[in-house]
Amino acid sequence: MIIITICIILLLFGIISVKRKWYDAIPFFSIAFGGIGLAICLILLPANRYRVLGQIAQYNATKETICNARAKGINIENAALQLKIIEINRELANVKYYNTTIFKLWIPNEVDDLEFIK
């Protein structure tokens, strides 16, 4: 939210500066950076949220598969299983970390409900 707010402030500062006829390079750079930054943020917002929601679905499917295999006593190679668990937990830790930073708007709140696979 902070990033979007900064982009909007830059854009508004540039527009107000041009309307008041402060013809300097700063208003034009302000409009350019604010507009481009805002456009990028608004384009990436839904794309990243859908990506994380897809990762949540993959997490749930993998966790269910691992739990079913353990419950049935299916012999899955332990090394391969551990590598997959490590990979999923690493991705989950990464997403949970970014959910505590200024990029929180881009991460769905469902991430907080997920637990690490043991």
Secondary structure by P-SEA (a helix, b strand, c coil): caaaaaaaaaaaaaaaaaaaccccaaaaaaaaaaaaaaaaaaaaaaaaaaaaaaaaaaaaaaaaaaaaaaaacccccaaaaaaaaaaaaaaaaaaaaaaacccccccccccccccccc
